[in-house]
Amino acid sequence: MGKVHKLALALTIIGALNWGVAGIFRFDVVAQFAGGSAEPLARFIYLIIGVSGLFNLGLLFDHIRDRDQVIVTVPEKV
């Protein structure tokens, strides 16, 4: 997993934690940090987290891609 994937995964986890806090405590951390959910900074953070989630969607299908690859090995000479 590359650095971009790790960053996207971290942002997705942060977004999921924000949704969890919003669902349990009715407190939106991003909106509080940015001064409201309609503020440009908050909308930018939501956008970045959303794009990270879409980017990580590919992780769901990595096992299918890995399974479909054929690995050919050459026998060693004795």
Secondary structure as UniProt FT lines:
FT   HELIX           3..25
FT   HELIX           29..34
FT   TURN            37..38
FT   HELIX           40..56
FT   HELIX           57..61
FT   HELIX           62..68
//
